[in-house]
Structures are given as C-alpha cells and as structure tokens.
C-alpha cells in the first residue's frame, strides 16, 4: 500500500479481467519509488529503457497539440498558473473560441503531424451551458481523424458521460504534486476533488491523462510520492504528462523561486525514468517546460522512456519548441512520429 494511498473513489474504477472480475494493478509505495530515485543514474536509465522497450516501440514518439479554447479568468489560486484571475500575469480573460476556429487549428495540427488534439479551458469546472460548444468541438475534431483530449477542470455528474458520447478519447486532470505538498500550491480545492473527477472520467469509459508538475520547490520525496500515487491509480493513467515548471512572472511560484530553476535537469530525467519504470504501459509525455530543457536533456528523457510530446510552438499560454526544431531533433535522434 501507499504511504498515502489514493482515494478509494479514484481507485474504484478498475479494468475488468476476462472473467469479469476487476483487475488489480500492483501498487507502489512512496518508499519503493524513492528507492528508484536513489539508484545510480546509469542503472536507473538502463532499467527504464528495458521497461520501455518491453512495452513500446523504442524510437517512436506520439505528437499531441494543445490549444487554449478559453483563456484566463480562472477563479482557482494554483501557484504556477498564469491564468488565475487573482495573479497579475498579463493574461486577459477571453471568451470560448468559435468552433470553426478550433477546427481550423486542429486541421493545421494534423497537417503538421499531430495525432492527438487537446483542448483546454481555464475553468474551475464547466457549467452545462459551457459544455455544449465543447461537445461540438470534440465531435468536429474526432471527425478529422484525430484523437481528442480535453482539460476543463472538475466535472460534475453526467458531464463525463456527455463528453464520452461526443467521442472524447482522453480527459486530462493532473494531480499536480504529492498529497503532502499539494496545499503549498493550491488552496481553492483539494486533491480529493481531482480524484473525484478522475473517477467520473473512468466510469464514463474515457481514458485518463494525468500527471504532475516538478520544479515547484518540492523535495525528491514529494516527487516520489506523486509518482507512487499516479502508479497506484487503478488502472494507472494511459497518458502521464510530466511538466517542468515554467515560471511566469506574476505567479506566486515565480515570486517564491525568484525565477531560478528549482530542479536540476538530471533530476528531471530521473523523474521521467521513474515514471516509466512504475507505469510501464503508459505513454509518458514531456509537457510544459520542454523548450527550457534544451536538446541534450530532452534526448536523455527519451532514453529514460518518454514517448510523447506536446507539439507546436505554444501550449495554453507558454511557449514550446517550434515544429521545425522538433523535427530536427527527432532526425538527430532517429525518432519517428508514432
């Protein structure tokens, strides 16, 4: 069992085995995951690469493009987020994008090589009237032949089912950080609120995209606890985004950390490797902060088992390597889009 086990509500949705009984996944304790972090660097990467090759094509990367369909004005107080209304970051609150504009962006993403299109809205959670245009977006993007993903905040009863009926493939809702450190980052909702949404997503039959952010001033132990919690969800997330904090001026974490990186680049690589070892079948995505890592660290992350990236020169509000830079890096490494 975990030192701090995940909510039973999040663990209740299990994948049925052939005989109809729930399939229980192995659980990782924080101590177990912390021990992985302590391995010599080369030993950890060797183990991660072995696990990766046993479950995935060794030189393939899945490409996802992320679009902000509703930017700014969020009532939450997440310390990392430039879209919180209470933070003075220069990100203005805007309306929901027109469905046609979203589909144009999805066509462009597909033309550039993306296979999944992710739509994010800066809401605490959508009202039912907010969800209606999003459902049209999901249907339209799905019709283009792309996988669909949404991140809309907390979901209420029935909303996940509506998204599933529209054809949503993935729902993103990150745990952000360990249970112990969570209150240092977010106070307007608890981690159990996030677990409740994940349970609704699972129950609706939508695949889960769930990860966290590192470099927020957390300890290695806190990173181990986050990975242990993710790996012990039952089943683990199909997609695990690992974000390297991008410090945006005006956010509390920028003020606290003074713009200095709070995590060593090789520690970030270790985090990717530990995620791969503990969640063998999951897609592990290099997400926010990839541009700041540089090519050499990204290459080590791919060696450590990352096999997905956000693709395109912008995420929700922060920058990302442009398509040309990514294509050049993939060519250097012999990596091909999945």
TATA-V415503 format. One record per pair of residues at least 24 apart in sequence whose C-alpha atoms are under 10 Angstrom apart, sorted by sequence separation. I is the first residue (numbers start at 1). J is the second residue. If there is no record, write none. Layout:
BEGIN
i->I j->J
i->I j->J
END
This chain:
BEGIN
i->5 j->29
i->70 j->94
i->71 j->95
i->97 j->121
i->117 j->141
i->139 j->163
i->142 j->166
i->143 j->167
i->173 j->197
i->174 j->198
i->244 j->268
i->282 j->306
i->283 j->307
i->284 j->308
i->285 j->309
i->286 j->310
i->287 j->311
i->1 j->26
i->2 j->27
i->3 j->28
i->4 j->29
i->5 j->30
i->69 j->94
i->70 j->95
i->71 j->96
i->96 j->121
i->116 j->141
i->117 j->142
i->138 j->163
i->142 j->167
i->172 j->197
i->173 j->198
i->243 j->268
i->268 j->293
i->280 j->305
i->282 j->307
i->283 j->308
i->284 j->309
i->285 j->310
i->286 j->311
i->1 j->27
i->2 j->28
i->3 j->29
i->4 j->30
i->69 j->95
i->70 j->96
i->71 j->97
i->95 j->121
i->96 j->122
i->116 j->142
i->125 j->151
i->126 j->152
i->138 j->164
i->139 j->165
i->140 j->166
i->141 j->167
i->142 j->168
i->171 j->197
i->172 j->198
i->210 j->236
i->211 j->237
i->242 j->268
i->283 j->309
i->288 j->314
i->289 j->315
i->1 j->28
i->2 j->29
i->3 j->30
i->69 j->96
i->70 j->97
i->125 j->152
i->126 j->153
i->128 j->155
i->135 j->162
i->136 j->163
i->138 j->165
i->139 j->166
i->140 j->167
i->141 j->168
i->142 j->169
i->171 j->198
i->208 j->235
i->209 j->236
i->210 j->237
i->265 j->292
i->273 j->300
i->277 j->304
i->288 j->315
i->292 j->319
i->294 j->321
i->1 j->29
i->2 j->30
i->3 j->31
i->68 j->96
i->69 j->97
i->70 j->98
i->94 j->122
i->118 j->146
i->123 j->151
i->124 j->152
i->125 j->153
i->126 j->154
i->127 j->155
i->128 j->156
i->131 j->159
i->135 j->163
i->138 j->166
i->139 j->167
i->173 j->201
i->208 j->236
i->209 j->237
i->210 j->238
i->211 j->239
i->212 j->240
i->213 j->241
i->214 j->242
i->215 j->243
i->216 j->244
i->217 j->245
i->265 j->293
i->269 j->297
i->272 j->300
i->273 j->301
i->276 j->304
i->277 j->305
i->287 j->315
i->288 j->316
i->291 j->319
i->292 j->320
i->307 j->335
i->1 j->30
i->2 j->31
i->68 j->97
i->69 j->98
i->93 j->122
i->116 j->145
i->117 j->146
i->118 j->147
i->119 j->148
i->120 j->149
i->121 j->150
i->122 j->151
i->123 j->152
i->124 j->153
i->125 j->154
i->126 j->155
i->127 j->156
i->134 j->163
i->135 j->164
i->137 j->166
i->138 j->167
i->139 j->168
i->172 j->201
i->208 j->237
i->209 j->238
i->210 j->239
i->211 j->240
i->212 j->241
i->213 j->242
i->214 j->243
i->215 j->244
i->216 j->245
i->242 j->271
i->265 j->294
i->268 j->297
i->269 j->298
i->272 j->301
i->273 j->302
i->275 j->304
i->276 j->305
i->289 j->318
i->290 j->319
i->291 j->320
i->292 j->321
i->308 j->337
i->2 j->32
i->69 j->99
i->115 j->145
i->116 j->146
i->117 j->147
i->118 j->148
i->119 j->149
i->120 j->150
i->121 j->151
i->122 j->152
i->123 j->153
i->124 j->154
i->125 j->155
i->126 j->156
i->128 j->158
i->132 j->162
i->135 j->165
i->136 j->166
i->138 j->168
i->171 j->201
i->207 j->237
i->208 j->238
i->209 j->239
i->210 j->240
i->211 j->241
i->212 j->242
i->213 j->243
i->214 j->244
i->215 j->245
i->216 j->246
i->242 j->272
i->268 j->298
i->269 j->299
i->270 j->300
i->271 j->301
i->272 j->302
i->273 j->303
i->274 j->304
i->275 j->305
i->276 j->306
i->288 j->318
i->289 j->319
i->290 j->320
i->291 j->321
i->295 j->325
i->299 j->329
i->303 j->333
i->307 j->337
i->308 j->338
i->106 j->137
i->110 j->141
i->115 j->146
i->116 j->147
i->117 j->148
i->118 j->149
i->119 j->150
i->120 j->151
i->121 j->152
i->122 j->153
i->123 j->154
i->124 j->155
i->125 j->156
i->128 j->159
i->131 j->162
i->132 j->163
i->135 j->166
i->137 j->168
i->138 j->169
i->170 j->201
i->171 j->202
i->185 j->216
i->207 j->238
i->208 j->239
i->209 j->240
i->210 j->241
i->211 j->242
i->212 j->243
i->213 j->244
i->214 j->245
i->215 j->246
i->216 j->247
i->241 j->272
i->261 j->292
i->265 j->296
i->266 j->297
i->269 j->300
i->270 j->301
i->272 j->303
i->273 j->304
i->274 j->305
i->275 j->306
i->276 j->307
i->288 j->319
i->289 j->320
i->290 j->321
i->291 j->322
i->295 j->326
i->298 j->329
i->299 j->330
i->302 j->333
i->307 j->338
i->69 j->101
i->102 j->134
i->114 j->146
i->115 j->147
i->116 j->148
i->117 j->149
i->118 j->150
i->119 j->151
i->120 j->152
i->121 j->153
i->127 j->159
i->131 j->163
i->134 j->166
i->135 j->167
i->170 j->202
i->184 j->216
i->185 j->217
i->202 j->234
i->207 j->239
i->208 j->240
i->209 j->241
i->210 j->242
i->211 j->243
i->212 j->244
i->213 j->245
i->214 j->246
i->215 j->247
i->240 j->272
i->265 j->297
i->268 j->300
i->269 j->301
i->272 j->304
i->273 j->305
i->288 j->320
i->289 j->321
i->69 j->102
i->103 j->136
i->114 j->147
i->115 j->148
i->116 j->149
i->117 j->150
i->118 j->151
i->119 j->152
i->120 j->153
i->126 j->159
i->135 j->168
i->184 j->217
i->185 j->218
i->202 j->235
i->212 j->245
i->213 j->246
i->242 j->275
i->265 j->298
i->268 j->301
i->269 j->302
i->271 j->304
i->272 j->305
i->273 j->306
i->287 j->320
i->296 j->329
i->299 j->332
i->302 j->335
i->68 j->102
i->96 j->130
i->99 j->133
i->103 j->137
i->106 j->140
i->107 j->141
i->110 j->144
i->128 j->162
i->174 j->208
i->176 j->210
i->177 j->211
i->178 j->212
i->184 j->218
i->199 j->233
i->241 j->275
i->266 j->300
i->269 j->303
i->270 j->304
i->272 j->306
i->291 j->325
i->295 j->329
i->299 j->333
i->67 j->102
i->98 j->133
i->99 j->134
i->102 j->137
i->103 j->138
i->106 j->141
i->110 j->145
i->154 j->189
i->170 j->205
i->171 j->206
i->172 j->207
i->173 j->208
i->174 j->209
i->175 j->210
i->176 j->211
i->177 j->212
i->178 j->213
i->181 j->216
i->198 j->233
i->199 j->234
i->202 j->237
i->240 j->275
i->265 j->300
i->266 j->301
i->269 j->304
i->291 j->326
i->295 j->330
i->97 j->133
i->98 j->134
i->99 j->135
i->100 j->136
i->101 j->137
i->102 j->138
i->103 j->139
i->105 j->141
i->106 j->142
i->110 j->146
i->169 j->205
i->170 j->206
i->171 j->207
i->172 j->208
i->173 j->209
i->174 j->210
i->175 j->211
i->176 j->212
i->177 j->213
i->181 j->217
i->182 j->218
i->217 j->253
i->240 j->276
i->265 j->301
i->269 j->305
i->85 j->122
i->96 j->133
i->97 j->134
i->99 j->136
i->100 j->137
i->103 j->140
i->104 j->141
i->107 j->144
i->109 j->146
i->160 j->197
i->164 j->201
i->168 j->205
i->169 j->206
i->170 j->207
i->171 j->208
i->172 j->209
i->173 j->210
i->174 j->211
i->175 j->212
i->176 j->213
i->177 j->214
i->181 j->218
i->216 j->253
i->269 j->306
i->295 j->332
i->67 j->105
i->83 j->121
i->84 j->122
i->96 j->134
i->99 j->137
i->102 j->140
i->103 j->141
i->106 j->144
i->107 j->145
i->155 j->193
i->159 j->197
i->160 j->198
i->163 j->201
i->168 j->206
i->169 j->207
i->170 j->208
i->171 j->209
i->172 j->210
i->173 j->211
i->174 j->212
i->175 j->213
i->176 j->214
i->180 j->218
i->181 j->219
i->195 j->233
i->215 j->253
i->216 j->254
i->295 j->333
i->66 j->105
i->67 j->106
i->83 j->122
i->84 j->123
i->98 j->137
i->99 j->138
i->102 j->141
i->103 j->142
i->106 j->145
i->107 j->146
i->154 j->193
i->155 j->194
i->160 j->199
i->161 j->200
i->165 j->204
i->167 j->206
i->168 j->207
i->169 j->208
i->170 j->209
i->171 j->210
i->172 j->211
i->173 j->212
i->174 j->213
i->177 j->216
i->198 j->237
i->217 j->256
i->240 j->279
i->65 j->105
i->66 j->106
i->83 j->123
i->84 j->124
i->97 j->137
i->100 j->140
i->103 j->143
i->106 j->146
i->154 j->194
i->156 j->196
i->157 j->197
i->160 j->200
i->161 j->201
i->164 j->204
i->165 j->205
i->169 j->209
i->170 j->210
i->176 j->216
i->178 j->218
i->182 j->222
i->216 j->256
i->217 j->257
i->239 j->279
i->65 j->106
i->81 j->122
i->99 j->140
i->103 j->144
i->153 j->194
i->154 j->195
i->155 j->196
i->156 j->197
i->159 j->200
i->160 j->201
i->161 j->202
i->163 j->204
i->164 j->205
i->165 j->206
i->177 j->218
i->178 j->219
i->180 j->221
i->181 j->222
i->216 j->257
i->238 j->279
i->67 j->109
i->99 j->141
i->106 j->148
i->154 j->196
i->155 j->197
i->158 j->200
i->159 j->201
i->160 j->202
i->161 j->203
i->162 j->204
i->164 j->206
i->180 j->222
i->181 j->223
i->215 j->257
i->236 j->278
i->237 j->279
i->238 j->280
i->239 j->281
i->240 j->282
i->241 j->283
i->242 j->284
i->243 j->285
i->244 j->286
i->245 j->287
i->246 j->288
i->247 j->289
i->65 j->108
i->66 j->109
i->154 j->197
i->155 j->198
i->157 j->200
i->158 j->201
i->160 j->203
i->161 j->204
i->163 j->206
i->164 j->207
i->178 j->221
i->179 j->222
i->219 j->262
i->220 j->263
i->236 j->279
i->238 j->281
i->239 j->282
i->240 j->283
i->241 j->284
i->242 j->285
i->243 j->286
i->244 j->287
i->245 j->288
i->246 j->289
i->65 j->109
i->153 j->197
i->154 j->198
i->155 j->199
i->156 j->200
i->157 j->201
i->160 j->204
i->161 j->205
i->178 j->222
i->181 j->225
i->182 j->226
i->217 j->261
i->218 j->262
i->219 j->263
i->227 j->271
i->231 j->275
i->235 j->279
i->236 j->280
i->237 j->281
i->238 j->282
i->239 j->283
i->240 j->284
i->241 j->285
i->242 j->286
i->243 j->287
i->244 j->288
i->245 j->289
i->246 j->290
i->64 j->109
i->65 j->110
i->155 j->200
i->159 j->204
i->160 j->205
i->161 j->206
i->177 j->222
i->178 j->223
i->180 j->225
i->181 j->226
i->215 j->260
i->216 j->261
i->217 j->262
i->218 j->263
i->223 j->268
i->227 j->272
i->230 j->275
i->231 j->276
i->236 j->281
i->237 j->282
i->238 j->283
i->239 j->284
i->240 j->285
i->241 j->286
i->242 j->287
i->243 j->288
i->244 j->289
i->245 j->290
i->246 j->291
i->63 j->109
i->64 j->110
i->76 j->122
i->154 j->200
i->155 j->201
i->158 j->204
i->160 j->206
i->177 j->223
i->178 j->224
i->179 j->225
i->180 j->226
i->215 j->261
i->216 j->262
i->217 j->263
i->228 j->274
i->231 j->277
i->232 j->278
i->236 j->282
i->237 j->283
i->238 j->284
i->239 j->285
i->240 j->286
i->241 j->287
i->242 j->288
i->243 j->289
i->244 j->290
i->246 j->292
i->63 j->110
i->65 j->112
i->74 j->121
i->75 j->122
i->76 j->123
i->177 j->224
i->178 j->225
i->179 j->226
i->215 j->262
i->216 j->263
i->220 j->267
i->224 j->271
i->227 j->274
i->228 j->275
i->231 j->278
i->232 j->279
i->237 j->284
i->240 j->287
i->241 j->288
i->242 j->289
i->243 j->290
i->244 j->291
i->245 j->292
i->65 j->113
i->66 j->114
i->74 j->122
i->75 j->123
i->76 j->124
i->177 j->225
i->178 j->226
i->214 j->262
i->215 j->263
i->223 j->271
i->227 j->275
i->230 j->278
i->231 j->279
i->242 j->290
i->244 j->292
i->63 j->112
i->64 j->113
i->65 j->114
i->69 j->118
i->70 j->119
i->71 j->120
i->72 j->121
i->73 j->122
i->74 j->123
i->75 j->124
i->177 j->226
i->178 j->227
i->214 j->263
i->215 j->264
i->226 j->275
i->227 j->276
i->230 j->279
i->231 j->280
i->244 j->293
i->63 j->113
i->64 j->114
i->65 j->115
i->66 j->116
i->67 j->117
i->68 j->118
i->69 j->119
i->70 j->120
i->71 j->121
i->72 j->122
i->73 j->123
i->74 j->124
i->75 j->125
i->176 j->226
i->177 j->227
i->178 j->228
i->179 j->229
i->215 j->265
i->224 j->274
i->228 j->278
i->62 j->113
i->63 j->114
i->64 j->115
i->65 j->116
i->66 j->117
i->67 j->118
i->68 j->119
i->69 j->120
i->70 j->121
i->71 j->122
i->72 j->123
i->73 j->124
i->74 j->125
i->175 j->226
i->178 j->229
i->220 j->271
i->223 j->274
i->224 j->275
i->227 j->278
i->228 j->279
i->231 j->282
i->62 j->114
i->63 j->115
i->64 j->116
i->65 j->117
i->66 j->118
i->67 j->119
i->68 j->120
i->69 j->121
i->70 j->122
i->71 j->123
i->118 j->170
i->119 j->171
i->120 j->172
i->175 j->227
i->177 j->229
i->178 j->230
i->215 j->267
i->227 j->279
i->62 j->115
i->63 j->116
i->64 j->117
i->65 j->118
i->66 j->119
i->67 j->120
i->68 j->121
i->69 j->122
i->70 j->123
i->116 j->169
i->117 j->170
i->118 j->171
i->119 j->172
i->177 j->230
i->214 j->267
i->215 j->268
i->62 j->116
i->63 j->117
i->64 j->118
i->65 j->119
i->66 j->120
i->67 j->121
i->68 j->122
i->116 j->170
i->118 j->172
i->175 j->229
i->214 j->268
i->175 j->230
i->174 j->230
i->149 j->206
i->214 j->271
i->149 j->207
i->151 j->209
i->149 j->208
i->150 j->209
i->149 j->209
i->124 j->188
i->211 j->275
i->242 j->306
i->69 j->134
i->124 j->189
i->172 j->237
i->241 j->306
i->174 j->240
i->176 j->242
i->240 j->306
i->170 j->237
i->172 j->239
i->174 j->241
i->176 j->243
i->185 j->252
i->241 j->308
i->242 j->309
i->69 j->137
i->170 j->238
i->171 j->239
i->172 j->240
i->173 j->241
i->174 j->242
i->185 j->253
i->240 j->308
i->241 j->309
i->170 j->239
i->172 j->241
i->184 j->253
i->239 j->308
i->241 j->310
i->248 j->317
i->248 j->318
i->247 j->318
i->125 j->197
i->246 j->318
i->209 j->282
i->211 j->284
i->246 j->319
i->209 j->283
i->210 j->284
i->211 j->285
i->213 j->287
i->209 j->284
i->212 j->287
i->213 j->288
i->209 j->285
i->211 j->287
i->213 j->289
i->74 j->153
i->69 j->150
i->64 j->146
i->68 j->150
i->69 j->151
i->70 j->152
i->64 j->147
i->66 j->149
i->67 j->150
i->68 j->151
i->69 j->152
i->64 j->148
i->65 j->149
i->66 j->150
i->64 j->149
i->66 j->151
i->80 j->176
i->78 j->176
i->78 j->182
i->81 j->185
i->78 j->183
i->79 j->184
i->80 j->185
i->78 j->184
i->79 j->185
i->80 j->186
i->78 j->185
i->79 j->186
i->77 j->185
i->78 j->186
i->79 j->187
i->77 j->186
i->78 j->187
i->76 j->186
i->77 j->187
i->78 j->188
i->76 j->187
i->77 j->188
i->78 j->189
i->76 j->188
i->77 j->189
i->75 j->188
i->76 j->189
i->80 j->213
i->80 j->216
i->79 j->216
i->89 j->248
i->90 j->249
i->88 j->248
i->89 j->249
i->90 j->250
i->88 j->249
i->89 j->250
i->87 j->249
i->88 j->250
i->89 j->251
i->87 j->250
i->88 j->251
i->81 j->245
i->82 j->246
i->86 j->250
i->87 j->251
i->88 j->252
i->80 j->245
i->81 j->246
i->82 j->247
i->86 j->251
i->87 j->252
i->80 j->246
i->81 j->247
i->82 j->248
i->80 j->247
i->81 j->248
i->82 j->249
i->84 j->251
i->79 j->247
i->80 j->248
i->82 j->250
i->83 j->251
i->80 j->249
i->81 j->250
i->82 j->251
i->80 j->250
i->81 j->251
i->82 j->252
i->79 j->250
i->80 j->251
i->81 j->252
i->79 j->251
i->80 j->252
i->81 j->253
i->6 j->179
i->78 j->251
i->79 j->252
i->80 j->253
i->4 j->178
i->5 j->179
i->77 j->251
i->78 j->252
i->79 j->253
i->80 j->254
i->4 j->179
i->77 j->252
i->78 j->253
i->79 j->254
i->4 j->180
i->79 j->255
i->79 j->256
i->10 j->192
i->38 j->220
i->9 j->192
i->37 j->220
i->7 j->191
i->8 j->192
i->10 j->194
i->11 j->195
i->37 j->221
i->6 j->191
i->7 j->192
i->10 j->195
i->11 j->196
i->13 j->198
i->14 j->199
i->6 j->192
i->7 j->193
i->9 j->195
i->10 j->196
i->13 j->199
i->34 j->220
i->35 j->221
i->37 j->223
i->7 j->194
i->8 j->195
i->9 j->196
i->10 j->197
i->11 j->198
i->12 j->199
i->13 j->200
i->15 j->202
i->34 j->221
i->37 j->224
i->7 j->195
i->8 j->196
i->9 j->197
i->10 j->198
i->11 j->199
i->13 j->201
i->14 j->202
i->33 j->221
i->34 j->222
i->36 j->224
i->6 j->195
i->7 j->196
i->9 j->198
i->10 j->199
i->13 j->202
i->14 j->203
i->34 j->223
i->35 j->224
i->9 j->199
i->10 j->200
i->12 j->202
i->13 j->203
i->15 j->205
i->31 j->221
i->33 j->223
i->34 j->224
i->8 j->199
i->9 j->200
i->10 j->201
i->11 j->202
i->12 j->203
i->13 j->204
i->30 j->221
i->33 j->224
i->34 j->225
i->7 j->199
i->10 j->202
i->13 j->205
i->30 j->222
i->32 j->224
i->33 j->225
i->118 j->310
i->10 j->203
i->30 j->223
i->31 j->224
i->32 j->225
i->33 j->226
i->34 j->227
i->117 j->310
i->30 j->224
i->31 j->225
i->33 j->227
i->34 j->228
i->116 j->310
i->117 j->311
i->122 j->316
i->29 j->224
i->30 j->225
i->33 j->228
i->114 j->309
i->116 j->311
i->120 j->315
i->121 j->316
i->28 j->224
i->29 j->225
i->30 j->226
i->32 j->228
i->33 j->229
i->114 j->310
i->115 j->311
i->120 j->316
i->28 j->225
i->30 j->227
i->31 j->228
i->114 j->311
i->118 j->315
i->119 j->316
i->29 j->227
i->30 j->228
i->33 j->231
i->113 j->311
i->114 j->312
i->118 j->316
i->28 j->227
i->29 j->228
i->30 j->229
i->112 j->311
i->113 j->312
i->28 j->228
i->29 j->229
i->112 j->312
i->27 j->228
i->28 j->229
i->27 j->229
i->28 j->230
i->29 j->231
i->109 j->311
i->27 j->230
i->28 j->231
i->29 j->232
i->109 j->312
i->27 j->231
i->28 j->232
i->26 j->231
i->27 j->232
i->28 j->233
i->25 j->231
i->26 j->232
i->27 j->233
i->25 j->232
i->26 j->233
i->27 j->234
i->24 j->232
i->25 j->233
i->26 j->234
i->27 j->235
i->24 j->233
i->25 j->234
i->26 j->235
i->27 j->236
i->24 j->234
i->25 j->235
i->26 j->236
i->113 j->323
i->23 j->234
i->24 j->235
i->25 j->236
i->112 j->323
i->22 j->234
i->23 j->235
i->112 j->324
i->14 j->233
i->15 j->234
i->5 j->225
i->13 j->233
i->14 j->234
i->15 j->235
i->4 j->225
i->11 j->232
i->12 j->233
i->13 j->234
i->14 j->235
i->52 j->273
i->62 j->283
i->64 j->285
i->3 j->225
i->4 j->226
i->6 j->228
i->7 j->229
i->11 j->233
i->12 j->234
i->13 j->235
i->14 j->236
i->48 j->270
i->51 j->273
i->61 j->283
i->62 j->284
i->63 j->285
i->115 j->337
i->2 j->225
i->5 j->228
i->6 j->229
i->10 j->233
i->11 j->234
i->12 j->235
i->61 j->284
i->62 j->285
i->64 j->287
i->114 j->337
i->115 j->338
i->4 j->228
i->5 j->229
i->6 j->230
i->10 j->234
i->11 j->235
i->45 j->269
i->48 j->272
i->49 j->273
i->52 j->276
i->56 j->280
i->61 j->285
i->113 j->337
i->114 j->338
i->3 j->228
i->4 j->229
i->6 j->231
i->8 j->233
i->10 j->235
i->11 j->236
i->41 j->266
i->44 j->269
i->45 j->270
i->48 j->273
i->51 j->276
i->52 j->277
i->55 j->280
i->56 j->281
i->113 j->338
i->2 j->228
i->3 j->229
i->6 j->232
i->7 j->233
i->8 j->234
i->41 j->267
i->44 j->270
i->47 j->273
i->48 j->274
i->50 j->276
i->51 j->277
i->54 j->280
i->55 j->281
i->56 j->282
i->91 j->317
i->1 j->228
i->2 j->229
i->5 j->232
i->6 j->233
i->45 j->272
i->46 j->273
i->47 j->274
i->48 j->275
i->49 j->276
i->50 j->277
i->51 j->278
i->52 j->279
i->53 j->280
i->54 j->281
i->55 j->282
i->56 j->283
i->5 j->233
i->6 j->234
i->41 j->269
i->42 j->270
i->45 j->273
i->48 j->276
i->49 j->277
i->51 j->279
i->52 j->280
i->55 j->283
i->41 j->270
i->44 j->273
i->45 j->274
i->47 j->276
i->48 j->277
i->51 j->280
i->52 j->281
i->2 j->232
i->37 j->267
i->40 j->270
i->44 j->274
i->47 j->277
i->48 j->278
i->50 j->280
i->51 j->281
i->52 j->282
i->1 j->232
i->39 j->270
i->45 j->276
i->52 j->283
i->38 j->270
i->41 j->273
i->45 j->277
i->48 j->280
i->37 j->270
i->44 j->277
i->83 j->316
i->36 j->270
i->37 j->271
i->82 j->316
i->83 j->317
i->36 j->271
i->82 j->317
i->37 j->273
i->81 j->317
i->82 j->318
i->36 j->273
i->37 j->274
i->36 j->274
i->35 j->274
i->36 j->275
i->34 j->274
i->33 j->274
i->36 j->277
i->61 j->302
i->33 j->275
i->36 j->278
i->60 j->302
i->59 j->302
i->33 j->277
i->58 j->302
i->59 j->303
i->62 j->306
i->63 j->307
i->64 j->308
i->65 j->309
i->66 j->310
i->72 j->316
i->33 j->278
i->58 j->303
i->61 j->306
i->62 j->307
i->63 j->308
i->64 j->309
i->65 j->310
i->66 j->311
i->67 j->312
i->71 j->316
i->72 j->317
i->32 j->278
i->59 j->305
i->60 j->306
i->61 j->307
i->62 j->308
i->63 j->309
i->64 j->310
i->65 j->311
i->66 j->312
i->68 j->314
i->70 j->316
i->71 j->317
i->58 j->305
i->60 j->307
i->61 j->308
i->62 j->309
i->63 j->310
i->64 j->311
i->65 j->312
i->66 j->313
i->67 j->314
i->68 j->315
i->69 j->316
i->58 j->306
i->59 j->307
i->60 j->308
i->61 j->309
i->62 j->310
i->63 j->311
i->64 j->312
i->65 j->313
i->66 j->314
i->67 j->315
i->68 j->316
i->56 j->305
i->58 j->307
i->62 j->311
i->63 j->312
i->65 j->314
i->66 j->315
i->67 j->316
i->68 j->317
i->28 j->278
i->52 j->302
i->57 j->307
i->65 j->315
i->66 j->316
i->67 j->317
i->27 j->278
i->28 j->279
i->52 j->303
i->56 j->307
i->26 j->278
i->52 j->304
i->53 j->305
i->49 j->302
i->51 j->304
i->52 j->305
i->49 j->303
i->50 j->304
i->51 j->305
i->52 j->306
i->45 j->300
i->48 j->303
i->49 j->304
i->50 j->305
i->52 j->307
i->45 j->301
i->48 j->304
i->49 j->305
i->46 j->303
i->47 j->304
i->48 j->305
i->49 j->306
i->45 j->303
i->46 j->304
i->47 j->305
i->48 j->306
i->45 j->304
i->46 j->305
i->44 j->304
i->45 j->305
i->42 j->304
i->61 j->330
i->60 j->330
i->59 j->330
i->59 j->333
i->60 j->334
i->61 j->335
i->62 j->336
i->63 j->337
i->59 j->334
i->60 j->335
i->61 j->336
i->62 j->337
i->63 j->338
i->59 j->335
i->60 j->336
i->61 j->337
i->62 j->338
i->58 j->335
i->59 j->336
i->60 j->337
i->61 j->338
i->58 j->336
i->59 j->337
i->60 j->338
i->59 j->338
i->57 j->338
END
